[in-house]
Amino acid sequence: MERKNKTTTFDEIVLYILPLLKNGTTPENQTILTVLEDITERIGEDSWRLKGEGQLSLF
């Protein structure tokens, strides 16, 4: 979504990352939200966009 210059909702993020998780471990929504708050900024009520430095902290 970053390349398309669009924001995404929490539900879209969860639906995208759950199949990528290993060993069938499903984190709680609060855990996902905590990570999102570290690397993204909230836009409005339920939209998210990567912070300028957010992607760098992933690697």
Gaussian input, Z-matrix of N, CA and C with variables (Angstrom, degrees):
# hf/3-21g

backbone

0 1
 N
 C     1     B1
 C     2     B2     1     A1
 N     3     B3     2     A2     1     D1
 C     4     B4     3     A3     2     D2
 C     5     B5     4     A4     3     D3
 N     6     B6     5     A5     4     D4
 C     7     B7     6     A6     5     D5
 C     8     B8     7     A7     6     D6
 N     9     B9     8     A8     7     D7
 C    10    B10     9     A9     8     D8
 C    11    B11    10    A10     9     D9
 N    12    B12    11    A11    10    D10
 C    13    B13    12    A12    11    D11
 C    14    B14    13    A13    12    D12
 N    15    B15    14    A14    13    D13
 C    16    B16    15    A15    14    D14
 C    17    B17    16    A16    15    D15
 N    18    B18    17    A17    16    D16
 C    19    B19    18    A18    17    D17
 C    20    B20    19    A19    18    D18
 N    21    B21    20    A20    19    D19
 C    22    B22    21    A21    20    D20
 C    23    B23    22    A22    21    D21
 N    24    B24    23    A23    22    D22
 C    25    B25    24    A24    23    D23
 C    26    B26    25    A25    24    D24
 N    27    B27    26    A26    25    D25
 C    28    B28    27    A27    26    D26
 C    29    B29    28    A28    27    D27
 N    30    B30    29    A29    28    D28
 C    31    B31    30    A30    29    D29
 C    32    B32    31    A31    30    D30
 N    33    B33    32    A32    31    D31
 C    34    B34    33    A33    32    D32
 C    35    B35    34    A34    33    D33
 N    36    B36    35    A35    34    D34
 C    37    B37    36    A36    35    D35
 C    38    B38    37    A37    36    D36
 N    39    B39    38    A38    37    D37
 C    40    B40    39    A39    38    D38
 C    41    B41    40    A40    39    D39
 N    42    B42    41    A41    40    D40
 C    43    B43    42    A42    41    D41
 C    44    B44    43    A43    42    D42
 N    45    B45    44    A44    43    D43
 C    46    B46    45    A45    44    D44
 C    47    B47    46    A46    45    D45
 N    48    B48    47    A47    46    D46
 C    49    B49    48    A48    47    D47
 C    50    B50    49    A49    48    D48
 N    51    B51    50    A50    49    D49
 C    52    B52    51    A51    50    D50
 C    53    B53    52    A52    51    D51
 N    54    B54    53    A53    52    D52
 C    55    B55    54    A54    53    D53
 C    56    B56    55    A55    54    D54
 N    57    B57    56    A56    55    D55
 C    58    B58    57    A57    56    D56
 C    59    B59    58    A58    57    D57
 N    60    B60    59    A59    58    D58
 C    61    B61    60    A60    59    D59
 C    62    B62    61    A61    60    D60
 N    63    B63    62    A62    61    D61
 C    64    B64    63    A63    62    D62
 C    65    B65    64    A64    63    D63
 N    66    B66    65    A65    64    D64
 C    67    B67    66    A66    65    D65
 C    68    B68    67    A67    66    D66
 N    69    B69    68    A68    67    D67
 C    70    B70    69    A69    68    D68
 C    71    B71    70    A70    69    D69
 N    72    B72    71    A71    70    D70
 C    73    B73    72    A72    71    D71
 C    74    B74    73    A73    72    D72
 N    75    B75    74    A74    73    D73
 C    76    B76    75    A75    74    D74
 C    77    B77    76    A76    75    D75
 N    78    B78    77    A77    76    D76
 C    79    B79    78    A78    77    D77
 C    80    B80    79    A79    78    D78
 N    81    B81    80    A80    79    D79
 C    82    B82    81    A81    80    D80
 C    83    B83    82    A82    81    D81
 N    84    B84    83    A83    82    D82
 C    85    B85    84    A84    83    D83
 C    86    B86    85    A85    84    D84
 N    87    B87    86    A86    85    D85
 C    88    B88    87    A87    86    D86
 C    89    B89    88    A88    87    D87
 N    90    B90    89    A89    88    D88
 C    91    B91    90    A90    89    D89
 C    92    B92    91    A91    90    D90
 N    93    B93    92    A92    91    D91
 C    94    B94    93    A93    92    D92
 C    95    B95    94    A94    93    D93
 N    96    B96    95    A95    94    D94
 C    97    B97    96    A96    95    D95
 C    98    B98    97    A97    96    D96
 N    99    B99    98    A98    97    D97
 C   100   B100    99    A99    98    D98
 C   101   B101   100   A100    99    D99
 N   102   B102   101   A101   100   D100
 C   103   B103   102   A102   101   D101
 C   104   B104   103   A103   102   D102
 N   105   B105   104   A104   103   D103
 C   106   B106   105   A105   104   D104
 C   107   B107   106   A106   105   D105
 N   108   B108   107   A107   106   D106
 C   109   B109   108   A108   107   D107
 C   110   B110   109   A109   108   D108
 N   111   B111   110   A110   109   D109
 C   112   B112   111   A111   110   D110
 C   113   B113   112   A112   111   D111
 N   114   B114   113   A113   112   D112
 C   115   B115   114   A114   113   D113
 C   116   B116   115   A115   114   D114
 N   117   B117   116   A116   115   D115
 C   118   B118   117   A117   116   D116
 C   119   B119   118   A118   117   D117
 N   120   B120   119   A119   118   D118
 C   121   B121   120   A120   119   D119
 C   122   B122   121   A121   120   D120
 N   123   B123   122   A122   121   D121
 C   124   B124   123   A123   122   D122
 C   125   B125   124   A124   123   D123
 N   126   B126   125   A125   124   D124
 C   127   B127   126   A126   125   D125
 C   128   B128   127   A127   126   D126
 N   129   B129   128   A128   127   D127
 C   130   B130   129   A129   128   D128
 C   131   B131   130   A130   129   D129
 N   132   B132   131   A131   130   D130
 C   133   B133   132   A132   131   D131
 C   134   B134   133   A133   132   D132
 N   135   B135   134   A134   133   D133
 C   136   B136   135   A135   134   D134
 C   137   B137   136   A136   135   D135
 N   138   B138   137   A137   136   D136
 C   139   B139   138   A138   137   D137
 C   140   B140   139   A139   138   D138
 N   141   B141   140   A140   139   D139
 C   142   B142   141   A141   140   D140
 C   143   B143   142   A142   141   D141
 N   144   B144   143   A143   142   D142
 C   145   B145   144   A144   143   D143
 C   146   B146   145   A145   144   D144
 N   147   B147   146   A146   145   D145
 C   148   B148   147   A147   146   D146
 C   149   B149   148   A148   147   D147
 N   150   B150   149   A149   148   D148
 C   151   B151   150   A150   149   D149
 C   152   B152   151   A151   150   D150
 N   153   B153   152   A152   151   D151
 C   154   B154   153   A153   152   D152
 C   155   B155   154   A154   153   D153
 N   156   B156   155   A155   154   D154
 C   157   B157   156   A156   155   D155
 C   158   B158   157   A157   156   D156
 N   159   B159   158   A158   157   D157
 C   160   B160   159   A159   158   D158
 C   161   B161   160   A160   159   D159
 N   162   B162   161   A161   160   D160
 C   163   B163   162   A162   161   D161
 C   164   B164   163   A163   162   D162
 N   165   B165   164   A164   163   D163
 C   166   B166   165   A165   164   D164
 C   167   B167   166   A166   165   D165
 N   168   B168   167   A167   166   D166
 C   169   B169   168   A168   167   D167
 C   170   B170   169   A169   168   D168
 N   171   B171   170   A170   169   D169
 C   172   B172   171   A171   170   D170
 C   173   B173   172   A172   171   D171
 N   174   B174   173   A173   172   D172
 C   175   B175   174   A174   173   D173
 C   176   B176   175   A175   174   D174

   B1=1.4408
   B2=1.5264
   B3=1.3248
   B4=1.4644
   B5=1.5239
   B6=1.3217
   B7=1.4647
   B8=1.5241
   B9=1.3298
   B10=1.4587
   B11=1.5267
   B12=1.3454
   B13=1.4624
   B14=1.5278
   B15=1.3467
   B16=1.4581
   B17=1.5234
   B18=1.3159
   B19=1.4589
   B20=1.5273
   B21=1.3120
   B22=1.4611
   B23=1.5160
   B24=1.3065
   B25=1.4599
   B26=1.5235
   B27=1.3172
   B28=1.4615
   B29=1.5238
   B30=1.3181
   B31=1.4644
   B32=1.5256
   B33=1.3262
   B34=1.4660
   B35=1.5222
   B36=1.3203
   B37=1.4638
   B38=1.5240
   B39=1.3273
   B40=1.4606
   B41=1.5292
   B42=1.3264
   B43=1.4648
   B44=1.5278
   B45=1.3175
   B46=1.4595
   B47=1.5248
   B48=1.3243
   B49=1.4704
   B50=1.5187
   B51=1.3256
   B52=1.4678
   B53=1.5275
   B54=1.3318
   B55=1.4706
   B56=1.5286
   B57=1.3207
   B58=1.4650
   B59=1.5305
   B60=1.3213
   B61=1.4616
   B62=1.5191
   B63=1.3026
   B64=1.4676
   B65=1.5253
   B66=1.3112
   B67=1.4622
   B68=1.5184
   B69=1.3019
   B70=1.4541
   B71=1.5177
   B72=1.3248
   B73=1.4542
   B74=1.5282
   B75=1.3116
   B76=1.4544
   B77=1.5224
   B78=1.3273
   B79=1.4689
   B80=1.5225
   B81=1.3060
   B82=1.4515
   B83=1.5252
   B84=1.3129
   B85=1.4645
   B86=1.5242
   B87=1.3200
   B88=1.4670
   B89=1.5251
   B90=1.3239
   B91=1.4577
   B92=1.5231
   B93=1.3129
   B94=1.4665
   B95=1.5217
   B96=1.3171
   B97=1.4552
   B98=1.5233
   B99=1.3321
   B100=1.4604
   B101=1.5312
   B102=1.3171
   B103=1.4666
   B104=1.5260
   B105=1.3177
   B106=1.4604
   B107=1.5229
   B108=1.3162
   B109=1.4588
   B110=1.5201
   B111=1.3263
   B112=1.4638
   B113=1.5233
   B114=1.3352
   B115=1.4684
   B116=1.5269
   B117=1.3368
   B118=1.4592
   B119=1.5145
   B120=1.3242
   B121=1.4504
   B122=1.5189
   B123=1.3141
   B124=1.4610
   B125=1.5278
   B126=1.3135
   B127=1.4518
   B128=1.5234
   B129=1.3134
   B130=1.4561
   B131=1.5124
   B132=1.3260
   B133=1.4589
   B134=1.5334
   B135=1.3501
   B136=1.4700
   B137=1.5202
   B138=1.3187
   B139=1.4622
   B140=1.5163
   B141=1.3224
   B142=1.4602
   B143=1.5175
   B144=1.3481
   B145=1.4533
   B146=1.5306
   B147=1.3309
   B148=1.4644
   B149=1.5139
   B150=1.3338
   B151=1.4624
   B152=1.5143
   B153=1.3017
   B154=1.4686
   B155=1.5092
   B156=1.3434
   B157=1.4595
   B158=1.5094
   B159=1.3320
   B160=1.4554
   B161=1.5173
   B162=1.3022
   B163=1.4580
   B164=1.5148
   B165=1.3042
   B166=1.4580
   B167=1.5133
   B168=1.3421
   B169=1.4540
   B170=1.5249
   B171=1.3338
   B172=1.4552
   B173=1.5154
   B174=1.3091
   B175=1.4534
   B176=1.4877
   A1=110.37
   A2=115.60
   A3=119.72
   A4=110.39
   A5=116.75
   A6=120.52
   A7=111.71
   A8=116.77
   A9=121.36
   A10=111.66
   A11=116.42
   A12=122.76
   A13=111.32
   A14=115.57
   A15=121.84
   A16=109.50
   A17=115.16
   A18=120.17
   A19=108.41
   A20=115.93
   A21=121.04
   A22=109.57
   A23=117.32
   A24=120.96
   A25=110.21
   A26=115.21
   A27=121.13
   A28=110.66
   A29=116.95
   A30=120.50
   A31=111.95
   A32=117.61
   A33=120.57
   A34=111.03
   A35=116.28
   A36=120.50
   A37=110.22
   A38=116.93
   A39=121.17
   A40=110.44
   A41=117.43
   A42=120.50
   A43=112.05
   A44=117.40
   A45=120.89
   A46=112.18
   A47=117.78
   A48=118.94
   A49=114.55
   A50=119.41
   A51=120.09
   A52=113.64
   A53=120.35
   A54=118.59
   A55=113.66
   A56=117.88
   A57=121.72
   A58=112.79
   A59=117.33
   A60=121.04
   A61=111.36
   A62=115.96
   A63=122.75
   A64=111.34
   A65=116.68
   A66=125.07
   A67=114.56
   A68=118.32
   A69=121.07
   A70=114.52
   A71=117.60
   A72=121.35
   A73=108.92
   A74=116.24
   A75=121.17
   A76=109.06
   A77=117.21
   A78=119.04
   A79=110.64
   A80=115.63
   A81=120.71
   A82=109.13
   A83=116.09
   A84=120.09
   A85=111.41
   A86=117.37
   A87=120.16
   A88=111.16
   A89=117.60
   A90=121.29
   A91=110.41
   A92=116.82
   A93=121.41
   A94=109.87
   A95=116.95
   A96=121.51
   A97=111.48
   A98=117.05
   A99=121.39
   A100=110.79
   A101=116.76
   A102=120.68
   A103=109.94
   A104=117.11
   A105=120.58
   A106=111.88
   A107=116.83
   A108=120.17
   A109=111.96
   A110=117.71
   A111=121.57
   A112=112.32
   A113=117.31
   A114=119.36
   A115=114.07
   A116=116.88
   A117=119.57
   A118=110.61
   A119=114.97
   A120=120.38
   A121=108.29
   A122=115.83
   A123=121.07
   A124=108.89
   A125=115.25
   A126=122.44
   A127=106.81
   A128=117.13
   A129=119.64
   A130=111.59
   A131=116.03
   A132=122.03
   A133=113.27
   A134=117.41
   A135=119.60
   A136=112.37
   A137=117.11
   A138=120.76
   A139=108.40
   A140=116.00
   A141=122.17
   A142=109.99
   A143=115.97
   A144=122.48
   A145=107.84
   A146=116.56
   A147=120.20
   A148=110.72
   A149=115.48
   A150=119.97
   A151=107.58
   A152=117.05
   A153=120.55
   A154=112.30
   A155=116.94
   A156=120.96
   A157=112.35
   A158=118.60
   A159=122.79
   A160=114.11
   A161=116.77
   A162=119.81
   A163=111.54
   A164=118.42
   A165=121.09
   A166=111.70
   A167=117.00
   A168=118.60
   A169=112.78
   A170=117.57
   A171=120.14
   A172=111.67
   A173=117.02
   A174=121.18
   A175=108.23
   D1=-29.12
   D2=179.11
   D3=-61.02
   D4=-43.06
   D5=179.55
   D6=-63.96
   D7=-31.64
   D8=179.53
   D9=-85.99
   D10=-0.47
   D11=-178.96
   D12=57.93
   D13=42.51
   D14=179.62
   D15=-122.87
   D16=160.18
   D17=173.91
   D18=-96.50
   D19=167.04
   D20=179.79
   D21=-134.59
   D22=157.43
   D23=179.89
   D24=-91.72
   D25=164.01
   D26=178.20
   D27=-59.63
   D28=-43.21
   D29=-179.74
   D30=-62.15
   D31=-39.27
   D32=177.98
   D33=-64.79
   D34=-38.89
   D35=179.10
   D36=-65.00
   D37=-46.46
   D38=-179.77
   D39=-61.85
   D40=-45.30
   D41=179.51
   D42=-61.74
   D43=-30.67
   D44=179.49
   D45=-77.45
   D46=-41.78
   D47=-172.93
   D48=-84.63
   D49=-26.82
   D50=-176.95
   D51=-56.66
   D52=-43.80
   D53=178.40
   D54=-66.67
   D55=-17.37
   D56=-178.41
   D57=-84.76
   D58=-12.68
   D59=-177.12
   D60=-74.84
   D61=146.16
   D62=-177.60
   D63=-94.26
   D64=157.70
   D65=172.35
   D66=60.60
   D67=20.26
   D68=176.19
   D69=66.69
   D70=14.28
   D71=179.64
   D72=-80.23
   D73=122.97
   D74=179.03
   D75=-111.10
   D76=113.91
   D77=179.18
   D78=-72.52
   D79=157.37
   D80=175.77
   D81=-71.74
   D82=155.58
   D83=178.68
   D84=-57.85
   D85=-34.55
   D86=-179.77
   D87=-64.91
   D88=-35.63
   D89=177.60
   D90=-65.35
   D91=-44.46
   D92=177.57
   D93=-63.06
   D94=-41.70
   D95=-179.80
   D96=-62.49
   D97=-38.90
   D98=178.87
   D99=-62.54
   D100=-43.91
   D101=178.40
   D102=-65.84
   D103=-42.59
   D104=178.40
   D105=-58.11
   D106=-41.49
   D107=-179.51
   D108=-65.94
   D109=-25.00
   D110=177.99
   D111=-76.10
   D112=-37.85
   D113=-171.15
   D114=-111.63
   D115=-5.76
   D116=-179.13
   D117=-130.00
   D118=172.64
   D119=171.81
   D120=-121.70
   D121=140.76
   D122=-178.98
   D123=-79.50
   D124=132.13
   D125=177.64
   D126=-116.39
   D127=110.78
   D128=-178.68
   D129=73.43
   D130=-151.33
   D131=-175.26
   D132=-75.99
   D133=-46.10
   D134=-174.67
   D135=-144.50
   D136=39.86
   D137=176.24
   D138=-120.66
   D139=148.44
   D140=-175.54
   D141=-134.28
   D142=148.02
   D143=176.24
   D144=-143.58
   D145=140.32
   D146=179.01
   D147=-58.35
   D148=139.19
   D149=172.44
   D150=-69.37
   D151=160.44
   D152=178.74
   D153=-56.30
   D154=-41.29
   D155=178.90
   D156=-96.61
   D157=0.34
   D158=-175.39
   D159=-59.65
   D160=-43.09
   D161=-178.41
   D162=-68.19
   D163=-33.65
   D164=179.05
   D165=-64.63
   D166=-34.45
   D167=-178.75
   D168=-72.75
   D169=-13.68
   D170=177.22
   D171=-72.73
   D172=-25.47
   D173=-176.42
   D174=-117.04

